[in-house]
Amino acid sequence: MRRNAALIPLLVVLLALLAPPAMAKKQKAADEETTTTTADASRTMWRLYAVHYLDMREAGLLLEERIPEMLMDSNFQIRYEGIGGHRPGETKPQGYLRIMTDAGSHERIAEILAQVDQPPATHVFHIFLLKAKDDVADGPGLPAGAEAALQELRALLPFKGYELLDSTLVRSSGRADVSLDSNYAIEFAFRSGPGKEKPLQLDFLLYSKLANGGVPRHMETSFSMDIGETVVVGTSRPFEEDEALVVLLTASE
């Protein structure tokens, strides 16, 4: 027993001598792990992101605006792939963003796209097709918002009267084809932009259904508008010099 008791202080001393190297080894491993994690986070790599609903170029600009530090990285690159041939509202991606940046920025890119690249909400559009002419005519009897837009147009055009040829209500979540009057048809597509101002971005086409040997495009344009706003889409002169077509468009929830 005395012999064992004498060994106890010796064991305590040995353990005290061995403990610091063990702790140092553990700390070294932790430091190496931290260094590796930091190196992985700063390492740049390519990743591919599908874009379904946003305009491709606007999506790229939005990411650069939300993550400005990416632009400070000399290795940062962004490529637009598969653009074209896509109609808003289709389920397949309209294209891809191939981006080279660090792992931290990639995480933020995925989060931002998940938030903003969403299918557009369904909206109701009220379309008015009018004929402008030199003869004085009774008012077309438009709703207040459309009438206010027409009054602004009157100050810019030389015509004396406006006749309502046709109007229609269209509910759409991305794309619509509409017949107006007996002679005309409209195709339009819209998407929600990333900005809060003028959140609806539209591509609009008015053409004649009675054309022979082709489809005359009387009006083809792209524009932005707000919910509850009425805009003058445009004017066209398929008739005599003293007449023109006018299209007004109101967007609502």
C-alpha positions in Angstrom: 0.0 0.0 0.0 2.8 2.4 0.9 4.4 1.7 -2.5 1.2 2.5 -4.3 0.8 5.6 -2.3 4.2 6.8 -3.3 3.4 6.4 -7.0 0.4 8.7 -6.8 2.4 12.0 -6.8 4.5 10.7 -9.6 1.4 10.0 -11.7 0.0 13.4 -11.1 3.2 15.0 -12.2 3.3 12.9 -15.4 -0.3 13.8 -16.2 0.4 17.5 -15.7 3.3 17.2 -18.2 1.3 15.4 -20.8 -1.8 17.5 -20.6 -0.5 20.7 -22.4 0.7 18.9 -25.5 -2.7 17.2 -25.8 -4.5 20.5 -25.4 -2.2 22.1 -27.8 -2.8 19.4 -30.4 -6.6 19.8 -30.0 -6.3 23.6 -30.4 -4.1 23.1 -33.5 -6.7 20.9 -35.0 -9.4 23.5 -34.3 -7.2 26.2 -35.9 -6.7 24.1 -39.0 -10.4 23.5 -39.3 -11.2 27.2 -39.0 -8.5 28.0 -41.6 -9.9 25.4 -44.0 -13.5 26.7 -43.5 -12.3 30.3 -44.2 -10.4 29.1 -47.3 -13.5 27.2 -48.6 -15.7 30.3 -48.1 -13.4 32.6 -50.0 -12.7 30.1 -52.9 -14.5 31.1 -56.1 -16.4 28.5 -58.1 -19.0 28.3 -60.9 -22.6 27.6 -60.2 -25.7 27.5 -62.4 -29.0 29.1 -61.5 -32.3 28.6 -63.3 -34.4 31.7 -63.9 -38.1 31.1 -64.5 -40.0 34.3 -64.3 -37.6 37.3 -64.0 -36.1 38.9 -67.0 -32.6 37.4 -67.3 -30.7 40.7 -67.5 -32.7 42.3 -64.8 -32.0 39.2 -62.6 -28.3 39.7 -63.1 -28.4 43.4 -62.3 -30.5 42.7 -59.2 -28.0 40.3 -57.9 -25.1 42.8 -58.5 -27.2 45.5 -56.7 -28.0 43.3 -53.7 -24.5 41.8 -53.4 -22.2 44.7 -54.4 -19.1 43.0 -52.9 -19.2 40.5 -55.7 -18.1 43.3 -58.1 -15.0 43.9 -56.0 -13.8 40.3 -56.7 -11.6 40.1 -59.7 -12.7 36.5 -60.3 -16.4 37.4 -60.4 -18.1 36.5 -63.7 -21.7 36.2 -64.8 -22.9 34.5 -68.0 -26.4 34.4 -69.5 -27.3 31.1 -71.1 -30.4 29.8 -72.9 -32.0 33.2 -73.5 -34.7 33.4 -76.2 -37.7 31.4 -77.3 -39.3 31.5 -73.9 -42.8 32.9 -73.2 -43.6 34.3 -69.8 -45.8 31.9 -67.9 -44.2 28.7 -69.1 -43.0 26.3 -66.5 -39.6 25.6 -67.9 -36.7 28.0 -67.1 -36.4 30.8 -69.6 -32.6 30.7 -69.1 -29.7 30.3 -66.7 -27.3 32.5 -64.9 -23.8 30.9 -64.7 -22.0 32.8 -62.0 -18.4 32.6 -60.6 -18.1 33.9 -57.1 -17.3 32.8 -53.5 -19.3 30.3 -51.5 -20.8 33.0 -49.3 -22.1 35.0 -52.2 -23.5 31.8 -53.8 -25.6 31.3 -50.7 -27.0 34.8 -50.9 -27.7 34.4 -54.6 -29.7 31.3 -54.0 -31.7 33.1 -51.2 -32.4 36.2 -53.3 -33.5 34.2 -56.4 -35.8 32.1 -54.2 -37.5 35.2 -53.0 -37.9 37.2 -56.2 -38.1 34.7 -59.0 -41.7 33.8 -58.3 -44.6 33.3 -60.7 -46.5 36.5 -61.4 -49.8 37.1 -59.6 -53.0 37.0 -61.6 -54.2 40.4 -62.7 -57.2 41.8 -64.5 -56.5 44.0 -67.6 -59.1 46.2 -69.2 -58.3 46.9 -72.8 -59.9 49.7 -74.8 -59.5 50.0 -78.6 -60.5 53.4 -80.0 -60.5 55.1 -83.4 -59.3 58.7 -83.4 -60.8 60.8 -86.3 -61.1 64.4 -87.4 -64.9 64.4 -87.0 -66.3 65.6 -83.7 -67.8 62.6 -81.9 -69.6 62.0 -78.6 -67.4 60.9 -75.8 -66.6 57.1 -75.8 -67.9 56.7 -72.3 -64.8 55.3 -70.7 -64.2 54.7 -67.0 -62.6 57.5 -65.0 -59.0 56.3 -65.2 -59.2 55.6 -68.9 -61.0 58.9 -69.6 -58.2 60.8 -67.8 -55.5 59.0 -69.9 -57.5 59.9 -73.1 -57.8 63.5 -72.1 -54.0 63.7 -71.8 -53.7 62.1 -75.2 -56.1 64.6 -76.7 -53.7 67.4 -75.9 -51.0 65.7 -77.9 -52.9 64.5 -81.0 -54.7 66.6 -83.6 -57.9 64.5 -83.7 -61.2 65.9 -82.8 -63.2 62.8 -81.9 -62.6 59.3 -80.4 -64.9 56.4 -81.0 -64.8 53.2 -78.9 -64.5 50.2 -81.3 -64.3 47.6 -78.6 -63.2 46.8 -75.0 -62.6 43.7 -73.0 -61.6 42.4 -69.6 -58.8 39.8 -69.5 -57.7 37.9 -66.4 -54.1 36.6 -66.8 -51.2 35.3 -64.9 -48.6 35.8 -67.6 -49.9 35.7 -71.2 -53.1 36.4 -73.1 -54.5 36.4 -76.7 -57.5 38.6 -77.2 -59.8 39.4 -80.2 -61.1 42.9 -80.4 -63.7 44.3 -82.8 -63.9 42.0 -85.8 -60.7 43.0 -87.4 -58.0 43.1 -84.7 -56.3 40.8 -82.2 -53.9 41.5 -79.3 -51.2 39.4 -77.8 -49.6 40.5 -74.6 -47.4 39.0 -71.9 -46.4 40.5 -68.5 -44.0 39.7 -65.7 -43.4 41.2 -62.3 -40.2 43.2 -62.2 -37.9 43.3 -59.1 -38.5 47.0 -58.4 -41.4 48.4 -56.4 -42.1 51.2 -58.9 -43.9 50.2 -62.1 -43.9 46.5 -61.0 -45.6 45.1 -64.2 -43.5 44.9 -67.3 -45.5 44.1 -70.5 -44.8 43.1 -74.1 -47.7 44.1 -76.3 -48.7 43.4 -79.9 -51.8 44.6 -81.8 -52.3 43.2 -85.3 -54.9 42.8 -88.0 -56.8 39.5 -88.3 -57.9 40.3 -91.9 -54.6 40.8 -93.5 -53.7 38.9 -96.7 -50.2 37.6 -97.2 -48.9 38.5 -93.8 -49.9 39.9 -90.4 -49.6 43.7 -90.2 -48.3 44.7 -86.8 -50.1 47.9 -86.1 -48.6 48.3 -82.7 -45.7 46.5 -81.0 -44.1 47.8 -77.8 -42.8 47.1 -74.4 -43.5 49.2 -71.3 -43.9 49.2 -67.5 -47.0 50.1 -65.5 -48.4 50.1 -62.0 -51.4 48.3 -60.6 -54.4 50.6 -60.9 -52.8 52.7 -63.6 -54.2 53.3 -67.1 -51.6 53.8 -69.8 -51.8 54.8 -73.5 -50.2 51.8 -75.1 -49.8 53.5 -78.4 -51.3 54.8 -81.6 -51.2 53.6 -85.1 -52.5 54.8 -88.5 -53.7 51.8 -90.6 -56.4 54.0 -92.1 -56.4 57.3 -93.9 -54.3 60.2 -92.7 -57.2 61.6 -90.7 -57.8 58.5 -88.6 -55.8 56.4 -86.1 -56.1 53.5 -83.7 -55.5 54.1 -80.0 -55.1 51.4 -77.3 -55.6 52.1 -73.6 -54.8 49.6 -70.9 -55.7 49.5 -67.2 -54.2 46.9 -64.8 -55.9 46.0 -61.6 -55.6 43.3 -58.9 
